[in-house]
């Protein structure tokens, strides 16, 4: 991908206090089987060595872009990423988590096959289960809104932006951003707020349909506070 050619996917990673786990996160993005992406590393005034790690990866691989800003919280960091994103699709990753090697490939394939559906995937909180899932063939199934709501409530996958693929054109057309009054320890709820507004912009008054991957395409680190 040249510097002037828009990438297929923009991956937004807000970065703060992550020097121990950030290299694993970035390595998982670099290892994607879909290679047409950019990764926006929004270093949000981190007190540790995270900013230098972002710069190292940006120097190593031009698809990584390091953006440094004073600390403003995760909503502001994600919004900075959205302002800079050029991709047809948008994905999120937290700086202590990891993408499965096929995540972007599988999600984009389904988004192209079913442009009226939102791709959603299972995630793992156990590393061994996550690595085993990477060896499985893709397992997408079409779900209507009722089926997806049952999965949302039974598996706890509703509120996160990092296990869904977003249509960049919809995000830009609707001017969607995270509420910067939210996204802090004392006042959370930024994910649900953003998702509710995205679903409304994407589906409008039509049916809410999804593509759901049964296998874990994402690893969520629970041991890091």
Secondary structure as a PSIPRED ss2 file (coil, helix, strand):
# PSIPRED VFORMAT (PSIPRED V4.0)

   1 X C   1.000  0.000  0.000
   2 X C   1.000  0.000  0.000
   3 X C   1.000  0.000  0.000
   4 X C   1.000  0.000  0.000
   5 X C   1.000  0.000  0.000
   6 X C   1.000  0.000  0.000
   7 X C   1.000  0.000  0.000
   8 X C   1.000  0.000  0.000
   9 X E   0.000  0.000  1.000
  10 X E   0.000  0.000  1.000
  11 X E   0.000  0.000  1.000
  12 X E   0.000  0.000  1.000
  13 X E   0.000  0.000  1.000
  14 X E   0.000  0.000  1.000
  15 X E   0.000  0.000  1.000
  16 X C   1.000  0.000  0.000
  17 X C   1.000  0.000  0.000
  18 X C   1.000  0.000  0.000
  19 X C   1.000  0.000  0.000
  20 X C   1.000  0.000  0.000
  21 X C   1.000  0.000  0.000
  22 X H   0.000  1.000  0.000
  23 X H   0.000  1.000  0.000
  24 X H   0.000  1.000  0.000
  25 X H   0.000  1.000  0.000
  26 X H   0.000  1.000  0.000
  27 X H   0.000  1.000  0.000
  28 X H   0.000  1.000  0.000
  29 X H   0.000  1.000  0.000
  30 X H   0.000  1.000  0.000
  31 X C   1.000  0.000  0.000
  32 X C   1.000  0.000  0.000
  33 X C   1.000  0.000  0.000
  34 X C   1.000  0.000  0.000
  35 X C   1.000  0.000  0.000
  36 X C   1.000  0.000  0.000
  37 X E   0.000  0.000  1.000
  38 X E   0.000  0.000  1.000
  39 X E   0.000  0.000  1.000
  40 X E   0.000  0.000  1.000
  41 X E   0.000  0.000  1.000
  42 X E   0.000  0.000  1.000
  43 X E   0.000  0.000  1.000
  44 X E   0.000  0.000  1.000
  45 X C   1.000  0.000  0.000
  46 X C   1.000  0.000  0.000
  47 X C   1.000  0.000  0.000
  48 X C   1.000  0.000  0.000
  49 X C   1.000  0.000  0.000
  50 X H   0.000  1.000  0.000
  51 X H   0.000  1.000  0.000
  52 X H   0.000  1.000  0.000
  53 X H   0.000  1.000  0.000
  54 X H   0.000  1.000  0.000
  55 X H   0.000  1.000  0.000
  56 X H   0.000  1.000  0.000
  57 X H   0.000  1.000  0.000
  58 X H   0.000  1.000  0.000
  59 X H   0.000  1.000  0.000
  60 X H   0.000  1.000  0.000
  61 X C   1.000  0.000  0.000
  62 X C   1.000  0.000  0.000
  63 X C   1.000  0.000  0.000
  64 X E   0.000  0.000  1.000
  65 X E   0.000  0.000  1.000
  66 X E   0.000  0.000  1.000
  67 X E   0.000  0.000  1.000
  68 X E   0.000  0.000  1.000
  69 X E   0.000  0.000  1.000
  70 X C   1.000  0.000  0.000
  71 X C   1.000  0.000  0.000
  72 X C   1.000  0.000  0.000
  73 X C   1.000  0.000  0.000
  74 X H   0.000  1.000  0.000
  75 X H   0.000  1.000  0.000
  76 X H   0.000  1.000  0.000
  77 X H   0.000  1.000  0.000
  78 X H   0.000  1.000  0.000
  79 X H   0.000  1.000  0.000
  80 X H   0.000  1.000  0.000
  81 X H   0.000  1.000  0.000
  82 X H   0.000  1.000  0.000
  83 X H   0.000  1.000  0.000
  84 X H   0.000  1.000  0.000
  85 X C   1.000  0.000  0.000
  86 X C   1.000  0.000  0.000
  87 X C   1.000  0.000  0.000
  88 X C   1.000  0.000  0.000
  89 X E   0.000  0.000  1.000
  90 X E   0.000  0.000  1.000
  91 X E   0.000  0.000  1.000
  92 X E   0.000  0.000  1.000
  93 X C   1.000  0.000  0.000
  94 X C   1.000  0.000  0.000
  95 X C   1.000  0.000  0.000
  96 X C   1.000  0.000  0.000
  97 X C   1.000  0.000  0.000
  98 X E   0.000  0.000  1.000
  99 X E   0.000  0.000  1.000
 100 X C   1.000  0.000  0.000
 101 X C   1.000  0.000  0.000
 102 X C   1.000  0.000  0.000
 103 X H   0.000  1.000  0.000
 104 X H   0.000  1.000  0.000
 105 X H   0.000  1.000  0.000
 106 X H   0.000  1.000  0.000
 107 X H   0.000  1.000  0.000
 108 X H   0.000  1.000  0.000
 109 X H   0.000  1.000  0.000
 110 X H   0.000  1.000  0.000
 111 X H   0.000  1.000  0.000
 112 X H   0.000  1.000  0.000
 113 X H   0.000  1.000  0.000
 114 X C   1.000  0.000  0.000
 115 X C   1.000  0.000  0.000
 116 X C   1.000  0.000  0.000
 117 X C   1.000  0.000  0.000
 118 X E   0.000  0.000  1.000
 119 X E   0.000  0.000  1.000
 120 X E   0.000  0.000  1.000
 121 X E   0.000  0.000  1.000
 122 X E   0.000  0.000  1.000
 123 X E   0.000  0.000  1.000
 124 X E   0.000  0.000  1.000
 125 X C   1.000  0.000  0.000
 126 X C   1.000  0.000  0.000
 127 X H   0.000  1.000  0.000
 128 X H   0.000  1.000  0.000
 129 X H   0.000  1.000  0.000
 130 X H   0.000  1.000  0.000
 131 X H   0.000  1.000  0.000
 132 X H   0.000  1.000  0.000
 133 X H   0.000  1.000  0.000
 134 X H   0.000  1.000  0.000
 135 X C   1.000  0.000  0.000
 136 X C   1.000  0.000  0.000
 137 X C   1.000  0.000  0.000
 138 X C   1.000  0.000  0.000
 139 X C   1.000  0.000  0.000
 140 X E   0.000  0.000  1.000
 141 X E   0.000  0.000  1.000
 142 X E   0.000  0.000  1.000
 143 X E   0.000  0.000  1.000
 144 X C   1.000  0.000  0.000
 145 X H   0.000  1.000  0.000
 146 X H   0.000  1.000  0.000
 147 X H   0.000  1.000  0.000
 148 X H   0.000  1.000  0.000
 149 X H   0.000  1.000  0.000
 150 X H   0.000  1.000  0.000
 151 X H   0.000  1.000  0.000
 152 X H   0.000  1.000  0.000
 153 X H   0.000  1.000  0.000
 154 X H   0.000  1.000  0.000
 155 X H   0.000  1.000  0.000
 156 X C   1.000  0.000  0.000
 157 X C   1.000  0.000  0.000
 158 X C   1.000  0.000  0.000
 159 X C   1.000  0.000  0.000
 160 X C   1.000  0.000  0.000
 161 X C   1.000  0.000  0.000
 162 X C   1.000  0.000  0.000
 163 X C   1.000  0.000  0.000
 164 X E   0.000  0.000  1.000
 165 X C   1.000  0.000  0.000
 166 X E   0.000  0.000  1.000
 167 X E   0.000  0.000  1.000
 168 X H   0.000  1.000  0.000
 169 X H   0.000  1.000  0.000
 170 X H   0.000  1.000  0.000
 171 X H   0.000  1.000  0.000
 172 X H   0.000  1.000  0.000
 173 X H   0.000  1.000  0.000
 174 X H   0.000  1.000  0.000
 175 X C   1.000  0.000  0.000
 176 X C   1.000  0.000  0.000
 177 X C   1.000  0.000  0.000
 178 X C   1.000  0.000  0.000
 179 X C   1.000  0.000  0.000
 180 X C   1.000  0.000  0.000
 181 X C   1.000  0.000  0.000
 182 X C   1.000  0.000  0.000
 183 X C   1.000  0.000  0.000
 184 X E   0.000  0.000  1.000
 185 X C   1.000  0.000  0.000
 186 X C   1.000  0.000  0.000
 187 X E   0.000  0.000  1.000
 188 X C   1.000  0.000  0.000
 189 X C   1.000  0.000  0.000
 190 X H   0.000  1.000  0.000
 191 X H   0.000  1.000  0.000
 192 X H   0.000  1.000  0.000
 193 X H   0.000  1.000  0.000
 194 X H   0.000  1.000  0.000
 195 X H   0.000  1.000  0.000
 196 X H   0.000  1.000  0.000
 197 X H   0.000  1.000  0.000
 198 X H   0.000  1.000  0.000
 199 X H   0.000  1.000  0.000
 200 X H   0.000  1.000  0.000
 201 X H   0.000  1.000  0.000
 202 X H   0.000  1.000  0.000
 203 X H   0.000  1.000  0.000
 204 X C   1.000  0.000  0.000
 205 X C   1.000  0.000  0.000
 206 X C   1.000  0.000  0.000
 207 X C   1.000  0.000  0.000
 208 X C   1.000  0.000  0.000
 209 X C   1.000  0.000  0.000
 210 X E   0.000  0.000  1.000
 211 X E   0.000  0.000  1.000
 212 X E   0.000  0.000  1.000
 213 X E   0.000  0.000  1.000
 214 X E   0.000  0.000  1.000
 215 X E   0.000  0.000  1.000
 216 X E   0.000  0.000  1.000
 217 X E   0.000  0.000  1.000
 218 X E   0.000  0.000  1.000
 219 X E   0.000  0.000  1.000
 220 X C   1.000  0.000  0.000
 221 X C   1.000  0.000  0.000
 222 X C   1.000  0.000  0.000
 223 X C   1.000  0.000  0.000
 224 X C   1.000  0.000  0.000
 225 X C   1.000  0.000  0.000
